[in-house]
């Protein structure tokens, strides 16, 4: 079982490693490495008013270790929806942490933000994420053709998965 918690200054080094892992860039949308200073400033200046800021980053914690992050972004309270992204560090994958965290986040969005829908943008070649989101009740509802760049000037589709809350 996991719990979702706010960012803490002690998370900076962990986030620095995760955000700068080239293997993770393939599935995310980060265009460049982040400096430790940039991450420190993000954590230090973080405003935990997600409805005003339009985003919320949470750490996924087991009680013994922090195993990943979960992001709510493009939070639109007026229209009742948001996007969600999740990353579990490689040593902690396939242990059920991601599905627990996604289910907790969906409940949180429904109960605290009164959202009616959340969505995820997933690269067409990210089979693990497809399986995870389907397991958690999300449905593939749209495809954005050639949306995500890959090496050698290739582009692949992005799949939009949605969950009605």
Protein Blocks (a to p, Z undefined) as FASTA:
>chain_A
ZZdddddfklmmmmmmmmmmmklmmmmmcfbdcdfklmmmmmmmoccbfklnopacdddd
ehlacfbdcddehiafknopacddddddfklgonommmmmmmmmmmmmmmmnopabdcdd
ddfklmklmmmmmmnopacfbdcehkbccehhiacddddddddZZ
